[in-house]
Amino acid sequence: MYWVPEHDGVQGNEIANKLATGGSVLKFVGPELSFRVSRQNIKRKVKHWVDNQHLAMWHGPSSN
């Protein structure tokens, strides 16, 4: 996954934009999602993962 500028003519991005726009006007159908994990814990886990990804990219490929 990588970032592309908005409306840059990238075909996949244009398709995703149309799908997202169409989906955003639909009414949600189904039960509310329920997580047995607090938002604080989710945020902590995501931050930990992002920090690890950042360090891995900063240090480059490991020499195993």
C-alpha positions in Angstrom: 0.0 0.0 0.0 1.3 3.4 -0.8 0.0 7.0 -0.9 -0.8 8.6 -4.3 -1.9 12.3 -4.7 -5.7 12.7 -5.0 -7.1 13.0 -8.5 -3.8 12.2 -10.1 -5.3 9.9 -12.7 -4.1 6.6 -11.0 -6.7 4.1 -12.2 -6.9 2.1 -8.9 -7.1 5.3 -6.9 -10.0 6.6 -9.0 -11.9 3.3 -8.7 -11.3 3.3 -4.9 -12.5 6.9 -4.7 -15.7 6.1 -6.5 -16.4 3.1 -4.3 -15.7 5.1 -1.1 -18.0 7.9 -2.3 -20.8 5.5 -3.2 -20.4 3.6 0.1 -20.5 6.7 2.3 -24.0 7.5 1.3 -25.4 4.1 2.2 -27.1 3.5 5.5 -25.3 1.0 7.8 -27.2 -2.3 8.0 -26.4 -4.8 10.7 -25.6 -4.9 14.4 -23.3 -2.4 15.9 -19.7 -3.7 16.1 -18.7 -4.7 19.6 -15.1 -5.0 20.8 -14.1 -6.5 24.1 -11.0 -4.3 24.0 -10.8 -0.7 25.2 -10.0 2.0 22.7 -7.0 2.9 24.9 -5.6 -0.6 24.5 -6.2 -0.5 20.7 -4.5 2.9 20.4 -1.5 1.6 22.5 -1.2 -1.5 20.3 -1.4 0.5 17.1 1.2 3.0 18.3 3.5 0.1 19.3 3.2 -1.4 15.9 3.8 1.9 14.1 6.9 2.6 16.3 8.2 -0.9 15.4 7.6 -0.3 11.7 9.4 3.0 11.9 12.4 1.6 13.6 12.6 -1.3 11.1 12.5 1.1 8.2 15.0 3.4 9.9 17.5 0.6 10.5 17.0 -1.0 7.1 17.0 -4.7 6.3 18.4 -6.8 9.2 21.5 -8.9 8.5 20.4 -12.4 9.5 
